[in-house]
Amino acid sequence: MRLLFIGSEIRHELGCAASLGMFGYDVLYLHIGFRYRPLAWRNVCLDYSCLKIKTAEIPSLKLPQVLLHTKSVIPEDILHYNPDIVFSTPSVPTYVGRYLAKLTDSPLVLRIWGVRANKLMDHLLHGKNYSEIVLFPASILHNMVQIYNSKAAVTLDVSTMKFLRKIMPSARKIKLVYPTYAALYGNGNDYELLKIKELIERGDYIFGFVTMSKTGSVFRLEQQPLFKILYVIAKRCPEINVVIAGGTLGEARRRFRLSSMPKNLLFAGSGISDNAIKALYEHAKLVVIPVFSRSVSNRLLEALFYRRPILTNSVALELHPELRECTIVSDDYNKYPEIIKDLLRQDHVLEELHLKVKMIWDKLFSSRVQAVEMLKAIKEIT
């Protein structure tokens, strides 16, 4: 059976495709990203194995361009792939997927998360983005149209599932399958890995990922509050190193208008490789990753993938309630420094959290579980 995946979020989309490739299915992943990459085999690492997956990439497209000139934006080798089932993510990937599904009369499966309308209160409270009120009805309508035009819909988190079932109570085809994660390890950059090694050798540290290249409402909603939390932790806990990936010291000073930084606030840089990311997670005593938007968090998924002890907030539990069993949860960010000080004094508690994260990952997020659950969804439509 040939399975075509189309998406703009490479981690869990490629993770889903690779999990089915691991079971022997012929899978191809088309990424709608930043550049053109011809169809080629790519090495993808899941939690328990690495394998070669066929992938291609095309630059990001505007919705009118896709609707009016769909065929012209799709590479020829993708047009001739002849899939048995097409999987897509919302918006542009769905319209590309719908076109390709019609070519071969194949069912279209929508993998959906982070519905804009479901994040309205997050945007208002944390991002101060009041224009979302105007976009709320359009978001609901757009998602309803995409679901009705698909053979089945798979949600990646509980919050999205509840929201969609509320606005579409008759849509029985909405399923819940938690995402898995794909790592893309390469040969690595010697200078980069040396820098990461120097950071690690400075001693125990807590870790956070702030993507400083993001802009607009997404930056205000997600990255800005996370950086402020990590900054306050470093300032109030001078004895604890706080390592941030996703930006440099200079970027942090510019983005947050700070003339000075605590000496224990360390920056791993932006655009770092998966090899470097792996090393940073594996040596972190604790990962601080509160979630500020009701949308699947790649950073949270990443921390789970590397089985690290996690400090997060209640929004993460709205996405994945089972995380209550394996994470430390608090919405009082002013208390984070004290919570961390207490945790770092108790190695046995951190080890227990590590083992519990591993157990929850294997039970709900692993590539094997992903493949089995997606095969159930496939069986229902074939």
C-alpha positions in Angstrom: 0.0 0.0 0.0 1.3 3.5 -1.0 0.8 6.3 1.6 1.4 9.9 0.7 1.9 12.4 3.5 1.7 16.2 2.9 2.5 18.6 5.7 4.3 21.7 6.9 5.4 20.4 10.3 8.2 18.0 9.7 8.7 16.5 13.2 5.5 14.7 13.9 4.4 14.5 10.3 7.5 12.7 9.2 7.3 10.8 12.5 3.9 9.5 11.5 5.0 8.6 8.0 8.2 6.8 9.2 6.3 4.8 11.8 4.2 3.3 9.0 7.3 2.9 6.9 8.8 0.9 9.8 5.9 -1.5 9.3 6.8 -2.1 5.7 4.4 0.4 3.9 5.6 2.4 0.9 5.5 6.0 2.3 6.4 9.3 0.8 6.5 12.7 2.7 6.0 16.0 0.8 7.1 18.9 3.0 5.7 22.4 2.4 8.6 24.4 3.8 11.2 26.9 2.7 12.9 25.6 -0.4 12.7 23.1 -3.3 14.3 19.7 -2.6 13.8 17.0 -5.2 12.5 13.6 -4.2 15.2 11.6 -2.3 15.8 9.1 0.4 16.3 10.7 3.9 17.5 9.0 7.0 14.8 9.4 9.8 15.3 8.3 13.4 12.4 7.3 15.5 12.5 6.2 19.2 13.7 2.7 18.6 15.0 2.6 15.0 16.3 4.6 12.0 15.1 4.0 8.5 15.2 5.6 5.0 12.1 7.5 4.0 11.3 9.1 0.6 10.9 12.9 1.0 10.6 16.0 -1.1 10.1 19.7 -0.3 8.5 22.6 -2.0 8.5 26.3 -0.9 5.6 27.6 1.2 2.5 28.5 -0.8 -0.2 31.0 -0.5 -3.7 29.6 -0.4 -5.0 31.4 -3.6 -2.0 30.0 -5.5 -2.8 26.5 -4.4 -6.5 26.8 -5.2 -6.0 28.3 -8.7 -2.8 26.6 -9.9 -2.5 23.4 -7.8 -1.0 21.1 -10.5 1.8 23.6 -11.4 3.1 23.7 -7.8 3.4 19.9 -7.4 6.6 18.1 -8.6 6.1 15.6 -11.4 7.3 12.7 -9.4 4.7 13.4 -6.7 2.0 13.7 -9.3 2.9 10.2 -10.6 3.2 8.5 -7.2 -0.4 7.1 -7.3 -1.0 6.8 -3.5 -3.7 4.5 -2.1 -4.3 7.0 0.8 -3.3 10.6 1.2 -2.7 12.2 4.6 -2.5 15.9 5.0 -2.4 18.7 7.6 -4.8 21.7 7.6 -4.9 24.6 5.2 -2.5 24.5 2.2 -1.4 20.9 2.6 -5.0 19.8 2.6 -5.8 21.5 -0.7 -2.7 19.9 -2.2 -3.7 16.6 -0.8 -7.2 16.9 -2.0 -6.0 17.5 -5.5 -3.7 14.5 -5.4 -6.4 12.2 -3.8 -8.8 13.1 -6.6 -6.3 12.1 -9.3 -6.3 8.5 -8.1 -9.7 8.4 -6.4 -7.9 7.9 -3.0 -9.3 8.7 0.4 -8.0 11.8 2.1 -7.2 11.7 5.8 -6.8 15.0 7.7 -4.4 15.1 10.6 -5.4 18.1 12.6 -4.2 20.0 15.7 -3.9 23.6 16.9 -7.2 24.8 15.5 -7.0 28.6 15.5 -10.5 29.2 16.9 -9.6 26.8 19.8 -6.7 29.0 20.7 -8.7 32.3 20.9 -8.4 32.7 24.7 -4.7 31.9 24.5 -4.1 34.7 22.0 -6.2 37.1 24.0 -4.7 36.4 27.4 -1.0 35.7 26.6 -0.5 37.2 23.1 -2.7 40.3 23.4 -3.7 39.6 19.8 -7.3 40.8 19.7 -7.6 40.5 15.9 -8.2 36.8 16.5 -11.8 37.6 17.6 -12.5 38.7 14.0 -10.9 35.5 12.6 -12.7 33.2 15.0 -15.8 32.4 12.8 -13.7 32.0 9.7 -11.4 29.5 11.5 -14.4 27.4 12.5 -15.9 27.4 9.0 -12.6 26.6 7.4 -11.9 23.6 9.6 -15.4 22.3 9.2 -15.1 22.4 5.4 -11.7 20.6 5.5 -13.1 17.9 7.8 -16.2 17.3 5.7 -14.1 17.1 2.6 -11.9 14.4 4.1 -12.6 10.7 4.6 -11.5 10.7 8.2 -10.0 13.2 10.6 -7.3 12.3 13.2 -6.6 14.8 16.0 -3.2 14.9 17.8 -4.4 16.1 21.2 -7.4 16.0 23.5 -8.1 19.7 23.4 -8.5 19.8 19.6 -10.6 16.6 19.7 -13.0 18.1 22.3 -13.3 21.4 20.4 -14.0 19.7 17.1 -16.6 17.4 18.6 -18.3 20.4 20.2 -18.6 22.3 16.9 -19.3 19.2 14.9 -21.2 16.7 17.2 -22.3 14.6 14.2 -18.8 14.1 12.9 -18.1 10.5 14.1 -15.0 10.2 11.9 -12.9 12.3 14.3 -10.3 10.1 16.0 -7.5 10.8 18.5 -4.0 9.5 17.9 -1.1 11.1 19.8 1.9 12.2 17.7 5.3 10.6 17.7 8.6 12.4 16.9 11.2 12.1 14.1 14.9 13.1 14.6 17.1 14.0 11.6 20.6 13.3 12.7 23.5 14.1 10.4 27.3 14.1 10.6 27.2 17.2 12.7 29.4 20.4 12.7 32.6 19.9 14.7 32.7 23.5 15.9 29.0 23.4 16.9 29.4 20.2 18.8 32.5 21.5 20.5 30.5 24.5 21.7 27.7 22.3 22.9 30.2 20.1 24.7 31.7 23.2 26.5 28.2 24.2 27.6 27.5 20.7 29.0 30.9 20.5 30.8 30.1 23.7 32.7 28.0 21.6 35.1 24.4 20.6 35.7 21.8 22.8 34.0 18.2 23.1 33.3 17.2 23.5 29.6 14.6 25.5 27.6 14.1 26.1 23.9 13.1 29.6 22.8 12.9 30.1 19.0 13.9 33.8 18.8 13.5 33.9 15.0 9.7 33.7 15.3 7.8 37.0 14.9 4.4 38.6 15.5 1.6 37.1 17.6 3.3 33.6 17.7 6.4 35.2 19.3 4.3 37.1 21.8 2.1 34.2 22.6 4.7 31.4 23.0 8.4 32.5 22.9 8.3 35.8 24.9 6.7 34.4 28.1 8.9 31.3 28.0 12.1 33.4 27.8 10.9 35.6 30.7 10.4 32.5 32.8 13.9 31.2 32.1 15.4 34.7 32.6 13.8 35.0 36.0 14.9 31.5 37.0 18.5 32.4 36.1 18.3 35.7 38.0 16.9 34.2 41.1 19.0 31.0 41.0 22.6 32.2 40.3 23.9 28.8 41.4 22.0 27.0 38.6 23.0 27.1 34.9 20.1 27.8 32.6 20.8 26.8 28.9 18.6 28.2 26.1 18.6 26.8 22.6 17.0 28.6 19.6 18.9 31.9 19.8 22.2 33.7 20.7 23.0 36.1 23.4 22.9 39.0 20.9 19.5 37.9 19.6 18.2 37.8 23.2 19.4 41.2 24.0 17.8 42.7 20.8 14.5 40.8 21.0 14.0 41.4 24.7 15.7 44.8 25.0 18.0 43.7 27.8 21.4 45.4 28.3 22.7 42.7 30.6 22.1 39.0 31.3 22.7 36.8 34.3 26.1 35.0 33.9 24.4 31.7 34.4 22.1 32.2 31.5 23.8 30.4 28.6 22.9 30.3 24.9 23.4 27.3 22.6 22.6 29.3 19.4 20.0 29.2 16.7 19.6 26.7 13.8 21.5 24.0 15.7 21.6 20.5 14.4 19.6 17.5 15.7 22.9 16.1 17.0 23.4 19.1 19.2 19.7 19.2 20.3 20.1 15.5 21.3 23.2 16.2 23.4 21.5 19.2 25.1 18.4 17.2 26.1 20.3 14.1 27.2 22.5 16.0 29.7 19.8 18.4 31.0 18.7 17.8 34.6 15.3 19.2 33.9 13.5 20.7 30.9 11.3 23.8 31.5 8.6 23.8 28.9 5.2 25.5 29.8 2.8 25.5 26.9 0.9 28.7 26.2 -1.2 27.6 23.2 -3.7 24.7 22.8 -1.6 23.2 20.0 0.7 20.3 19.9 4.1 21.6 21.1 7.1 20.2 19.3 9.3 21.2 22.2 7.2 19.3 24.7 7.1 16.3 22.3 10.9 16.6 21.9 11.5 16.6 25.7 9.3 13.5 26.0 11.1 11.8 23.1 14.4 12.2 25.0 12.7 11.0 28.2 13.7 14.0 30.3 12.1 15.2 33.6 9.8 18.1 32.6 8.4 21.1 34.4 5.3 22.4 32.5 1.8 23.9 33.1 -1.8 22.9 33.0 -2.2 23.7 29.3 0.0 20.8 28.5 -2.5 18.6 30.5 -5.3 19.9 28.3 -3.5 18.5 25.3 -2.3 15.3 26.9 -4.0 14.6 30.3 -1.8 11.6 30.9 1.2 13.8 31.4 0.0 14.5 34.9 1.5 11.1 35.8 5.1 11.9 34.7 5.7 15.7 34.9 5.8 18.5 37.4 2.9 20.9 36.7 2.5 24.5 37.9 0.9 27.6 36.6 2.6 29.8 39.2 5.6 30.8 37.2 6.9 33.0 40.1 7.4 29.7 42.0 9.4 28.0 39.3 12.8 29.0 40.8 11.9 27.4 44.1 10.4 24.3 42.5 13.6 23.9 40.5 15.9 24.4 43.5 13.9 21.7 45.4 13.9 19.3 42.5 17.7 19.6 41.9 18.3 18.6 45.5 16.5 15.3 44.9 18.2 13.1 42.3 15.8 10.2 43.1 12.8 12.4 42.2 14.4 13.3 38.9 15.2 9.7 38.2 11.6 8.7 39.0 10.3 11.4 36.6 12.7 10.1 33.9 11.3 6.5 34.3 7.7 7.7 34.3 8.2 9.8 31.1 9.7 6.7 29.5 6.6 4.7 30.5 4.1 7.3 29.2 6.1 7.6 26.0 6.1 3.9 25.3 2.4 3.7 26.2 1.1 6.7 24.2 3.6 8.4 22.0 6.0 5.7 20.7 6.4 5.1 16.9 4.9 1.6 17.4 1.8 2.9 19.1 1.5 5.6 16.4 1.7 3.0 13.6 -0.8 0.7 15.2 -3.3 3.5 15.9 -2.9 4.9 12.3 -3.4 1.4 10.9 -6.7 1.2 12.8 -7.8 4.5 11.1 -6.6 3.1 7.7 -8.6 -0.1 8.2 -11.8 1.8 8.8 -11.6 3.6 5.5 -10.3 0.8 3.2 
